[in-house]
Amino acid sequence: MSGTLNKVMLIGHLGDEVKMHYFEGGGCVGRFPLATNETYLSKQTNERVTNTEWHNIVVRNKAAEICEKYLSKGDRIYVEGRLKTRKWQDESGNERYSTEIQCTDFTFLTTKKESEGQMSSKPATPKQIENQQMANEPIGEEDDDLPF
């Protein structure tokens, strides 16, 4: 074991739609902001205070396409991943840094369909959605004369 761990687990709400970027080789990347809230009672004012933290989420390939299809602004999602800091230069030549969550797994807690009133009893995982998509596709020929 290397003795280090880079793991992030978040539950939050999408701050915007999933923005997709496609590459020539067929791969793609989806990006979206995720808001998490911390609420506490202020001892000075005895009022409830809410702090919102924004996280930049990056999802790749098939997972990005699933997020784009099923998520919209305001939806609640559980995200697992790792922190990654990127270094880049702005137009003025200044070095800038941005920290992102490279998503490795996620679970939808609410989806577009649930927002439209079609509530499901359990959250859908990406594997369940992919299996459902595969089940809806015809397998092989439809003309065989098997009795079952």
ABEGO torsion letter per residue (X at the ends): XAGBBBBBBBBBBBABBBBBBBBAAGBBBBBBBBBBBBBBBBAAAGBBBBBBBBBBBBBBEAAAAAAAAABBBGBBBBBBBBBBBBBBBBAAGBBBBBBBBBBABBBBABBAAAAAGBBBABBBBAAAAAAAAAAABBBEBAABABAX
